[in-house]
């Protein structure tokens, strides 16, 4: 096979992989994210419907609106946008950070069950968004996979070193026994 044919076949394969990822997998990931955010919002609604919190409570309404915004604008979520928004935050005079801090301080005033449910819903929604951001980017997906493998390897080494006394103990017992007979 000539080098030109190899290059054409490789290019065709690369375009095919790109098309599969960008035309089918990424929309699927977006649908999964929206489905999970709907489920979180649904759980929050059920909590309010069961009398756990008042539907008119400002903390409930703000969290519900935040989740609605995540659902509505999920197609715009990307790691690049996150980085750009962090760099340009002061230029736009964005005061959302202060609003979020106010929300957290108000939620801290709520009874334990309400506070736990609201914080859990917010945390779960944000975890889903972060997972989506990393899964929709091939480069970030590779980086996180490599980091997971390194983490597993490091965790295995840590476990090995923590269990080293247990592993080496039979050798130590054997050495002591041989020294007694020597």
Backbone torsions as a table, in degrees:
resi	resn	phi	psi	omega
1	UNK	NA	132.7	-177.4
2	UNK	-76.0	157.8	178.6
3	UNK	-60.6	-31.8	-179.9
4	UNK	-66.2	-43.3	179.1
5	UNK	-64.4	-40.7	178.1
6	UNK	-61.9	-42.7	179.5
7	UNK	-64.5	-42.2	179.7
8	UNK	-64.4	-44.9	179.3
9	UNK	-64.0	-42.9	178.4
10	UNK	-62.5	-44.2	179.4
11	UNK	-63.0	-42.3	177.9
12	UNK	-62.3	-43.9	177.9
13	UNK	-62.0	-41.2	179.1
14	UNK	-64.6	-43.4	177.9
15	UNK	-64.8	-38.4	178.9
16	UNK	-64.8	-45.0	177.9
17	UNK	-63.3	-43.8	177.8
18	UNK	-58.7	-46.4	-178.0
19	UNK	-63.1	-43.3	179.6
20	UNK	-62.3	-45.0	-177.9
21	UNK	-67.1	-50.7	-173.2
22	UNK	-79.0	-24.6	-177.2
23	UNK	-100.6	-15.4	179.5
24	UNK	-129.2	-43.9	-175.7
25	UNK	-73.6	-45.8	179.7
26	UNK	-62.1	-43.6	174.8
27	UNK	-62.5	-34.9	176.9
28	UNK	-64.4	-43.7	177.7
29	UNK	-61.1	-38.7	177.4
30	UNK	-64.2	-44.1	177.9
31	UNK	-62.7	-40.7	178.5
32	UNK	-63.5	-43.5	178.5
33	UNK	-59.9	-49.5	-179.2
34	UNK	-61.6	-40.1	177.8
35	UNK	-60.3	-44.9	-179.2
36	UNK	-67.1	-37.9	177.4
37	UNK	-67.3	-38.5	174.7
38	UNK	-60.5	-41.1	-179.8
39	UNK	-65.0	-39.7	178.1
40	UNK	-64.6	-46.0	178.6
41	UNK	-63.3	-37.5	177.5
42	UNK	-63.3	-42.6	177.7
43	UNK	-63.2	-37.9	177.2
44	UNK	-65.9	-41.1	177.0
45	UNK	-63.0	-44.0	179.4
46	UNK	-61.2	-38.9	177.9
47	UNK	-61.6	-42.8	178.5
48	UNK	-70.0	-38.5	-179.8
49	UNK	-65.5	-31.0	178.3
50	UNK	-80.7	2.4	177.9
51	UNK	89.1	11.3	-180.0
52	UNK	-68.3	-31.7	179.0
53	UNK	-154.0	153.0	-179.2
54	UNK	-76.1	139.8	178.6
55	UNK	-62.2	-25.9	-179.1
56	UNK	-88.7	-1.9	179.5
57	UNK	-62.0	131.4	-175.7
58	UNK	-62.2	-35.3	-179.9
59	UNK	-66.8	-41.7	177.6
60	UNK	-64.1	-46.9	-178.1
61	UNK	-62.8	-43.7	-179.8
62	UNK	-64.9	-41.6	178.6
63	UNK	-66.2	-42.7	177.6
64	UNK	-60.5	-42.5	178.7
65	UNK	-66.1	-38.0	176.8
66	UNK	-62.6	-44.2	178.6
67	UNK	-65.6	-39.6	176.0
68	UNK	-60.0	-41.2	178.2
69	UNK	-64.5	-39.6	177.5
70	UNK	-63.0	-40.9	178.0
71	UNK	-64.5	-45.5	-176.5
72	UNK	-65.2	-41.3	-174.9
73	UNK	-106.4	20.5	-178.3
74	UNK	-60.1	-31.8	-179.6
75	UNK	-67.4	-16.3	179.9
76	UNK	-96.9	-4.5	-177.4
77	UNK	-74.8	126.5	174.7
78	UNK	-156.3	161.0	179.7
79	UNK	-66.4	-36.8	178.5
80	UNK	-62.3	-44.8	177.2
81	UNK	-62.0	-39.3	178.9
82	UNK	-60.4	-47.2	179.0
83	UNK	-63.3	-45.1	-179.7
84	UNK	-64.3	-38.1	179.4
85	UNK	-68.5	-32.0	177.6
86	UNK	-69.4	-36.8	-178.7
87	UNK	-76.0	-31.2	-175.4
88	UNK	-102.4	10.4	-174.8
89	UNK	-57.1	-46.9	-176.8
90	UNK	-71.0	-29.6	-178.9
91	UNK	-62.6	-36.9	-178.7
92	UNK	-88.0	-4.8	-178.5
93	UNK	64.2	38.8	-174.7
94	UNK	-70.5	121.0	-179.9
95	UNK	-106.9	20.1	-179.1
96	UNK	-66.9	-30.9	178.2
97	UNK	-60.1	-43.0	178.4
98	UNK	-65.2	-39.0	179.2
99	UNK	-65.1	-39.3	178.4
100	UNK	-66.5	-40.7	177.5
101	UNK	-63.2	-38.7	176.7
102	UNK	-64.1	-40.6	178.8
103	UNK	-60.5	-46.9	179.6
104	UNK	-62.4	-39.7	179.9
105	UNK	-68.2	-35.5	176.2
106	UNK	-68.6	-39.7	-179.9
107	UNK	-65.9	-33.4	177.2
108	UNK	-61.5	-22.3	-179.8
109	UNK	-82.5	-14.3	-175.5
110	UNK	-76.2	160.8	173.5
111	UNK	-59.3	159.8	-171.0
112	UNK	-55.9	-47.4	-176.7
113	UNK	-65.1	-44.4	178.7
114	UNK	-63.6	-45.5	179.7
115	UNK	-59.1	-45.8	-178.4
116	UNK	-63.2	-44.5	-178.8
117	UNK	-64.6	-43.9	-179.3
118	UNK	-66.9	-44.8	179.6
119	UNK	-65.9	-37.9	178.2
120	UNK	-65.1	-42.7	179.4
121	UNK	-64.1	-44.3	179.5
122	UNK	-63.9	-46.5	-179.2
123	UNK	-61.9	-44.6	180.0
124	UNK	-63.5	-42.5	179.1
125	UNK	-62.0	-44.2	-179.1
126	UNK	-69.3	-34.6	175.4
127	UNK	-64.0	-39.5	177.8
128	UNK	-63.7	-40.1	179.8
129	UNK	-66.2	-43.5	179.6
130	UNK	-64.1	-43.9	177.8
131	UNK	-60.5	-40.5	177.7
132	UNK	-62.2	-44.5	-179.7
133	UNK	-58.1	-43.0	-178.2
134	UNK	-74.7	-34.1	-178.8
135	UNK	-75.4	-26.7	-176.5
136	UNK	-84.1	-10.1	179.4
137	UNK	-106.8	116.4	-179.5
138	UNK	-58.4	-40.0	-178.9
139	UNK	-65.6	-46.6	179.1
140	UNK	-66.7	-33.7	178.4
141	UNK	-63.3	-43.2	178.4
142	UNK	-64.8	-44.7	-179.8
143	UNK	-61.1	-46.2	-178.8
144	UNK	-67.6	-34.7	177.1
145	UNK	-65.0	-43.6	177.4
146	UNK	-62.9	-42.8	178.8
147	UNK	-64.2	-36.9	176.4
148	UNK	-63.9	-42.9	179.4
149	UNK	-63.9	-43.1	177.0
150	UNK	-62.4	-40.9	178.4
151	UNK	-63.2	-41.0	176.8
152	UNK	-64.5	-42.1	179.0
153	UNK	-63.4	-45.7	179.0
154	UNK	-65.3	-39.1	177.2
155	UNK	-63.8	-39.3	176.7
156	UNK	-64.0	-43.1	176.9
157	UNK	-63.8	-41.7	178.8
158	UNK	-61.5	-44.1	178.6
159	UNK	-63.4	-38.9	178.2
160	UNK	-62.2	-46.8	-179.4
161	UNK	-68.6	-33.4	177.5
162	UNK	-69.6	-32.4	179.9
163	UNK	-93.6	3.9	-177.4
164	UNK	-55.2	-44.5	178.6
165	UNK	-58.6	-36.8	179.2
166	UNK	-69.7	-35.7	-179.0
167	UNK	-72.2	-41.0	-174.2
168	UNK	-82.8	-17.6	-175.8
169	UNK	-53.1	-45.2	178.3
170	UNK	-61.3	-34.2	177.5
171	UNK	-67.4	-38.9	178.7
172	UNK	-65.3	-42.9	178.2
173	UNK	-62.4	-42.0	179.5
174	UNK	-64.4	-41.1	179.3
175	UNK	-64.7	-40.1	178.2
176	UNK	-64.8	-41.0	179.5
177	UNK	-65.2	-40.7	178.8
178	UNK	-67.5	-35.1	178.7
179	UNK	-65.9	-37.8	179.5
180	UNK	-63.2	-36.1	-177.2
181	UNK	-86.6	-8.5	-176.6
182	UNK	-81.2	NA	NA
